[in-house]
Amino acid sequence: MKCRKSFAAGVMLIAFGMHVDAAPLFEESAALEIELVGPIKDLIADKQGDQDVAFTLRTQASDHQVDVRLRGNSRRRVCEFPPLRLKFNTQAAAETLFENQNKLKLVTHCRENDAAEQDLLKEYMAYRIFSILSEKSYRVRLVSITYVDTDPTRAGTTLKRYGFLIESSNELAERIDATKAARTGVSRKSLDSQQASLVYVFQYLIGNTDWSMVTADTDEFCCHNIDLFETDSGLSLIPYDFDLSGLVDSSYAKPDPSLRVRNVKRRVYRGYCLPTDNLTSALQTLAEKQHDISALPFDIPGLTATEKETASRYLREYYKSVKDIEKTAKKFDSRCL
């Protein structure tokens, strides 16, 4: 448990007319300092609950009344501190950092230990990597959160942890001029094959096999950890949820038994069959972005020196293994689903 100082500095800035919440939420990469004030213990304790609970979210420039609820499926089961959904009053949020935001996903530290927070930062890095590769991606914003519990028995209790906010699907759709699609199934012909190839190769890069183009038994629509957006070039795949990837290597991550691999760090290509030229182009895109991707681990606040090097080494191993792009494209093509 850690305590923090008040937002006196932010109040001074406002007094002098400087609006701290000037840049749009996802246009900045610097960690945003926020406080989330409310009945934390009660919210977290009710793992089965889907009720909105009133909280206050504070930045240096403004206070926001938000409704908070737990979200997630598997993480709600395995996490001591599950991910959250924040619902803003859009009218009240006008002319602030959260202008035009309604519902935002907040990825939390999952478990009360330093290792879990490192896992969160590596998942944040995975989102950043895909944003380097494609504008058709969920943008994220790192937040340094001070949780303030208002329960009378825990008055004054605070906890400071990193988290990150994920761009809403509505904002993404508007940004890329697309429409969120709800499909029970997807044909290869309906896909934006270039974007799909990029997703397949990206998932291989980060060692993620926790995704599928098939509708899960518990879901109404396709797909697992992939959102579909209708664009002029076809259905675009937008990946999310990377906590079970080899890059993150979370403590609870286990490979699918059907893959017959010992741990999640072992890369397995699971792309669906598409023209080899698209795979070649996707591999070339990753090659062109090698410098930016390789440098990213060292640009993540809060990530320890050991974790920076571990993540960097895992990414370097990918690039060593795919130096011959034409050969790699043919190899992936021979293993496509």
C-alpha positions in Angstrom: 0.0 0.0 0.0 1.3 3.5 -0.9 0.0 7.0 -0.2 0.4 9.9 -2.6 0.2 13.7 -2.4 -2.8 15.7 -3.3 -3.3 17.3 -6.7 -2.3 20.7 -5.5 0.0 21.3 -8.4 -2.9 20.6 -10.8 -5.1 23.1 -9.0 -2.4 25.7 -9.3 -2.2 25.1 -13.1 -6.0 25.5 -13.4 -5.9 28.7 -11.4 -3.4 30.2 -13.9 -5.6 29.2 -16.8 -3.5 26.3 -18.0 -5.8 23.4 -19.2 -3.9 20.2 -18.4 -6.5 18.1 -20.2 -5.8 19.7 -23.6 -4.6 16.8 -25.8 -7.1 14.0 -26.8 -6.8 11.0 -24.5 -5.1 8.6 -27.0 -2.9 11.1 -28.7 -0.3 11.1 -25.9 1.9 8.2 -24.8 3.0 9.6 -21.4 1.5 7.9 -18.4 -1.5 9.8 -17.2 -1.8 10.3 -13.4 -5.3 9.6 -12.1 -7.1 8.8 -8.8 -10.0 6.4 -8.7 -12.0 7.0 -5.6 -14.8 4.8 -4.4 -15.7 1.5 -2.6 -12.8 -0.5 -4.1 -13.0 -3.5 -1.7 -16.8 -4.0 -2.2 -16.5 -3.7 -6.0 -13.7 -6.2 -6.3 -15.3 -8.6 -3.8 -18.4 -9.2 -5.9 -16.8 -11.2 -8.8 -20.2 -12.2 -10.1 -21.7 -8.8 -10.0 -22.5 -6.7 -13.1 -23.8 -3.6 -11.3 -22.5 -0.1 -11.9 -20.9 1.5 -8.8 -20.4 5.3 -8.5 -16.8 6.4 -8.3 -14.9 9.7 -8.8 -12.0 9.8 -11.3 -9.6 12.6 -10.8 -7.0 14.1 -13.0 -4.9 17.1 -12.3 -7.4 19.3 -14.3 -10.8 17.8 -13.5 -13.0 15.5 -11.5 -15.4 13.1 -13.3 -18.3 11.1 -11.8 -18.0 7.7 -13.4 -19.9 4.4 -13.1 -17.5 1.5 -12.6 -18.1 -2.2 -13.0 -16.1 -5.4 -13.3 -15.5 -6.8 -16.8 -13.8 -9.7 -18.5 -14.4 -13.4 -18.5 -11.3 -15.5 -17.8 -9.5 -12.6 -16.0 -12.5 -12.2 -13.6 -11.9 -15.8 -12.6 -8.1 -15.6 -12.2 -7.5 -12.0 -11.1 -7.6 -10.7 -7.5 -8.2 -7.3 -9.1 -10.1 -7.8 -12.3 -10.3 -5.3 -15.2 -12.8 -2.6 -15.0 -15.2 -0.6 -17.3 -15.5 3.1 -16.8 -18.7 4.9 -17.9 -18.5 8.6 -18.3 -21.2 11.3 -18.5 -20.3 12.6 -22.0 -21.9 15.9 -21.5 -20.0 16.5 -18.2 -16.8 15.4 -19.8 -16.9 18.0 -22.6 -13.8 20.1 -23.0 -11.8 17.7 -20.8 -9.3 14.9 -21.6 -12.3 12.5 -21.7 -14.4 14.5 -24.2 -16.5 12.2 -26.3 -15.7 9.2 -24.2 -18.5 7.1 -23.0 -17.4 3.6 -22.0 -13.7 2.8 -21.6 -12.0 -0.5 -20.7 -9.4 -0.3 -18.0 -6.9 -3.1 -17.8 -5.7 -3.5 -14.2 -2.8 -5.3 -12.5 -4.8 -8.5 -11.9 -2.9 -9.7 -8.8 -1.4 -7.9 -5.8 2.3 -8.4 -6.6 5.0 -6.6 -8.6 5.2 -9.4 -11.2 1.6 -9.0 -12.2 2.2 -5.2 -12.8 5.1 -6.1 -15.0 2.8 -8.4 -17.0 0.3 -5.5 -17.4 3.1 -3.3 -18.8 4.1 -6.0 -21.3 0.6 -6.4 -22.5 0.4 -2.6 -22.9 3.5 -2.9 -25.0 1.9 -5.6 -27.2 -1.0 -3.1 -28.0 1.6 -0.5 -28.8 3.5 -2.9 -31.2 0.4 -3.5 -33.2 -0.3 0.2 -33.4 3.1 0.7 -34.9 2.2 -1.9 -37.6 -1.3 -0.7 -38.4 -3.6 2.3 -37.8 -6.4 -0.3 -37.7 -5.6 -1.1 -34.1 -6.9 -0.3 -30.6 -4.9 2.6 -29.2 -4.0 2.5 -25.5 -3.1 5.0 -22.9 -1.0 4.1 -19.9 -2.3 5.4 -16.5 -0.7 5.6 -13.1 -3.6 5.0 -10.8 -4.0 5.8 -7.2 -7.0 3.7 -5.9 -8.6 5.4 -2.9 -11.0 3.2 -1.0 -14.0 5.0 0.6 -15.2 2.1 2.7 -15.5 3.5 6.3 -13.4 0.6 7.6 -10.7 1.3 5.1 -10.8 5.1 5.0 -7.6 6.6 3.7 -6.4 3.3 2.3 -4.7 3.8 -1.1 -3.0 1.6 -3.6 -0.9 2.9 -6.5 -0.6 0.7 -9.6 -0.2 1.1 -13.4 -3.1 0.3 -15.7 -4.0 1.2 -19.2 -7.1 2.4 -21.0 -8.2 1.0 -24.3 -9.8 3.0 -27.1 -13.5 2.2 -27.5 -14.7 0.4 -30.6 -16.9 3.4 -31.5 -13.9 5.7 -31.5 -11.8 3.2 -33.5 -14.6 2.8 -36.0 -14.9 6.5 -36.5 -11.1 7.0 -36.8 -10.7 4.3 -39.5 -14.0 5.1 -41.2 -15.4 1.6 -40.5 -18.4 0.0 -38.9 -18.2 -2.6 -36.1 -19.4 -5.9 -37.5 -21.3 -8.7 -35.7 -20.9 -11.9 -37.6 -21.5 -15.5 -36.5 -19.0 -16.7 -39.0 -16.4 -15.3 -41.4 -15.3 -16.4 -44.8 -11.8 -15.9 -46.1 -13.1 -14.1 -49.1 -14.8 -11.4 -46.9 -11.5 -10.4 -45.2 -9.2 -7.5 -45.9 -6.5 -10.1 -46.7 -3.6 -7.6 -46.1 -4.8 -6.6 -42.7 -5.5 -10.3 -41.8 -2.0 -11.3 -42.8 -0.6 -8.5 -40.6 -2.6 -9.7 -37.7 -1.5 -13.3 -38.2 2.2 -12.4 -38.3 1.9 -10.0 -35.4 0.3 -12.8 -33.3 3.3 -15.0 -34.2 5.7 -12.2 -33.3 4.3 -11.9 -29.8 3.8 -15.6 -29.4 0.0 -15.3 -29.0 -2.2 -18.3 -29.7 -5.2 -17.2 -27.6 -7.3 -16.1 -30.5 -9.5 -17.7 -33.2 -11.6 -16.9 -36.2 -14.2 -19.3 -34.9 -17.1 -18.3 -32.7 -16.6 -19.7 -29.2 -19.3 -21.8 -27.6 -19.9 -19.1 -25.0 -20.1 -16.3 -27.5 -22.8 -15.1 -29.8 -20.6 -13.6 -32.5 -17.2 -14.3 -34.0 -14.4 -14.2 -33.1 -12.2 -15.0 -30.0 -10.1 -12.0 -29.0 -10.6 -10.5 -32.5 -13.0 -7.7 -33.4 -14.4 -7.3 -36.9 -14.8 -4.0 -38.6 -16.4 -3.5 -42.0 -14.2 -1.4 -44.3 -14.0 -0.6 -48.0 -11.4 -3.3 -48.3 -13.4 -5.9 -46.6 -13.6 -7.2 -43.0 -10.7 -5.9 -41.0 -9.4 -7.9 -38.0 -8.5 -6.0 -34.9 -6.8 -8.1 -32.2 -7.0 -7.5 -28.4 -6.2 -9.3 -25.1 -2.6 -10.4 -25.2 -2.1 -11.5 -21.6 -1.6 -15.2 -22.6 1.1 -14.4 -25.1 4.7 -15.4 -24.9 5.8 -11.7 -24.8 3.7 -11.2 -21.7 4.3 -14.7 -20.2 1.9 -14.1 -17.3 1.9 -16.4 -14.3 -1.4 -17.9 -15.2 -0.7 -18.3 -19.0 -0.9 -21.9 -20.3 -0.8 -23.0 -23.9 -3.8 -24.7 -25.5 -3.2 -28.5 -25.0 -4.1 -29.1 -28.6 -1.0 -27.2 -29.8 1.4 -29.6 -28.0 3.8 -27.0 -26.9 5.3 -26.8 -23.4 4.9 -23.1 -22.7 3.4 -20.0 -24.2 6.8 -18.6 -25.2 7.0 -21.1 -28.0 5.8 -19.4 -31.2 3.1 -21.2 -33.3 1.8 -19.8 -36.6 -2.0 -20.1 -36.6 -3.0 -17.9 -39.5 -5.7 -18.8 -41.9 -4.9 -19.5 -45.6 -4.5 -16.3 -47.6 -2.4 -15.4 -50.7 1.3 -15.8 -50.1 1.9 -12.3 -51.5 -0.1 -10.9 -48.6 2.0 -12.8 -46.1 5.2 -11.6 -47.8 4.0 -8.0 -47.6 3.1 -8.4 -43.9 6.5 -9.9 -43.1 8.1 -7.0 -44.9 6.1 -4.5 -42.9 7.4 -6.1 -39.7 10.9 -6.0 -41.0 10.6 -2.3 -41.9 9.3 -1.5 -38.3 12.1 -3.6 -36.6 13.9 -0.6 -35.1 10.7 0.9 -33.6 9.5 -2.4 -32.3 12.8 -3.4 -30.9 13.2 -0.1 -29.1 9.8 -0.1 -27.6 10.5 -2.2 -24.4 13.0 0.4 -23.3 10.3 3.1 -23.7 7.8 1.5 -21.3 7.6 3.4 -17.9 7.7 1.1 -14.9 9.1 -1.9 -16.7 12.2 -3.2 -14.9 15.6 -3.4 -16.6 15.3 -7.2 -16.4 11.9 -7.3 -18.1 13.0 -4.7 -20.7 15.9 -7.0 -21.7 13.7 -10.2 -21.6 11.1 -8.6 -23.8 13.7 -7.2 -26.2 15.4 -10.6 -26.5 12.1 -12.3 -27.2 11.4 -9.8 -30.1 15.0 -10.2 -31.4 14.5 -13.9 -31.6 11.6 -13.4 -33.9 13.7 -11.3 -36.3 16.5 -13.7 -36.3 14.1 -16.5 -37.3 12.5 -14.7 -40.2 15.5 -13.1 -42.0 14.5 -14.8 -45.3 11.1 -13.3 -45.8 10.2 -15.3 -48.9 11.1 -18.6 -47.2 9.2 -17.7 -44.1 6.1 -16.7 -46.1 6.2 -20.1 -47.8 6.6 -21.9 -44.5 3.7 -20.0 -42.9 1.6 -20.7 -46.0 2.3 -24.4 -45.7 1.0 -24.3 -42.1 -2.1 -22.1 -42.6 -5.5 -23.2 -41.4 
